[in-house]
Amino acid sequence: MSDTNFDLVIIGGGPAGYVGAIRAAQLGMKVACVERAELGGVCLNWGCIPTKALLAQAEFYHHLTHDAAEWGINVEKVSYDWEKVIGRSRKVAANLNKGVVALFKKNKIQHIQGHATIVASGRVEVSDKVGGQVSQTLTARNIMICTGAQPRQIPGVDFDGKYIITSRDAMVLPEQPKKLVIIGSGPIGMEFAYFYRAFGTEVTVIEMLPQVMPNEDFECSAAVARAFRKMGVDLRPSTKTVSIKQVGSGVEVVVASTDEPDKTETLVADKALVAIGVKGRYDGLFSDEMAKKIDIFKDHIKVSKDNYSTSVPGIYAVGDVIGPPWLAHVASEEAIVCVEKIAGEHGHAIDYDSIPGCTYCQPQVASLGLTEQALKAKGLEAGKDYSVGKFPFTASGKAQATGATAGFVKILSDFKTGEILGVHMVGESVTELLAEMGLAKRLEATVTEVISTMHAHPTLSEAVHEAALGADGKMIHF
C-alpha cells in the first residue's frame, strides 16, 4: 500500500471500530481500520447477532413442541437438523459482515487485514499475527483502540474448545451435548441455557451469588428462575465452582454451596461452558516501550470518560477494552463520542446511569436505571422515598391474545417528583419495549408524562403505560 498516512487509525472492526470509522469518515477524516479477524467483530460474527438467530430458532421449536396444541394446531413428529440450526446462524452473521464491508467501501474507509501493534504515538505496525513479520507501517494523527474483550477464565482452568468451552465454541458445536454445565448466570449463560434446553439438552447453571442474573432487579431474576425451572433447567445459585476437568469424553465439575464450602458435589456432563464475564483484549497491541506508558487497570485500558483519551496523547480507547458495561451499543456510542471529540464537535455525553441492558432468553429481560435492591441499599423506602408500579402481562389483552402472558413491567420512580429511577421488564418483546423508557429517562420525563402519552390498543406497550399509572397510584386494568 502506497498511502499509509491517516487522520485516524482505528484498531478493531467491531461495534466500536466500524461505527467509529464511519462517523469519522462522515466528519471528513481519512480513516484506516485494522482488523485481524472479520469486520463486525465478536458481536456481529460470534456474539450478539448469531446468538439471537440461535435463540429465535430455539423459541420457534419450543412453541411447536409445547404450545401448538393449545393454539389448535396439530403438529406431529417435529424434529430438527442440528447442522442446519447452527448453519443458519452462521449465514445471518455472514450476511451482516458483507454489509459492513459495503459500508466501508461507501465511506471510503481503508480496511487493513492484520494484527496491529502501536509502537509509538501516531505509529502503528501491521503484521499477520502477534509477533509476526511487519508488512507495513501506518502513521496517524490519532489512534483509537477498539479491540474488545475476551472470555475470562476460572483460575487454573484452561479452555480447550472441546470440553471446557467459551460462548464462541458453544454456538458452533458440531454435535449437540446431552448434558451441559454452564458456569455463570449472566446474559451469556442464561441465553445459552435457554437455547440448549429448548432443544432437549440437560442443562445445569452454576451461579456463585444468591440469585441468578445477579445484576437484574430481584423480581425479574425470580421470574426468569421460575420459567427456567419449569423448562427443566437445573439452577444452582449460591454455588461455587471448585474445579473443572476433562474426564474421558466429558467433564467433571466439582461444586460446593457457598454456605457449606467443605461439602462438595461432582457434576458429570459432556461440556462445561464458562460464562463468568470478560476482560479487555490487548494481547500484542503495544510494543514493550508503549506498554510501559499505557495505563492498564484490572485487565482494561484506563481512559478519561470526557474524551476517552488514554495516558498517551493522541491515543484513545473505547468499548469493551476499557471495561464495563461490556455492551455493543455502549461501545458504538463511545466510539461516536470519541470521534466527534477528536474532530472538535460538541456531541452528547453518555449517561452511564441509564444504559439499557437486554437478555434474549425466554422470557426476555430488559432493564435500565436502578434496581429496587439498589434503592433499598441507599436506605430508601417504598411508598415513602420511591414508588413502584408493576403491571403483569396476564392482565394485558394483547399478551392474552398472543399467548405471551409471562412476566411484567416494573417502573420505579421518585415518590415526590415522579422522576423515573429504574425500569425492569420480563416477558415477550420487552427488549423492544425498553426503548420508550430509555427516551423518557433521557429527556428526564416523569411517570406523569408517560401516563399522558397515549399508547395504542391492543399492544404490549400498554403494560408500560399501566406500570406508570401504578407508580402514580392510578392503575386501571389491574
Beta strands, then each sheet from edge to edge (+ up, - down):
strand 1: 5-11
strand 2: 31-35
strand 3: 110-113
strand 4: 115-120
strand 5: 123-127
strand 6: 134-145
strand 7: 149-151
strand 8: 164-165
strand 9: 179-183
strand 10: 202-206
strand 11: 234-236
strand 12: 239-247
strand 13: 250-257
strand 14: 264-269
strand 15: 271-274
strand 16: 278-280
strand 17: 296-297
strand 18: 300-301
strand 19: 315-317
strand 20: 357-359
strand 21: 364-369
strand 22: 386-392
strand 23: 407-414
strand 24: 420-427
sheet 1: 3+ 2+ 1+ 6+ 5- 4+
sheet 2: 3+ 2+ 1+ 6+ 19+
sheet 3: 7+ 16-
sheet 4: 8+ 15+ 9+ 10+ 11+
sheet 5: 12+ 13- 14+
sheet 6: 17+ 18-
sheet 7: 20+ 21- 24+ 23- 22+
end
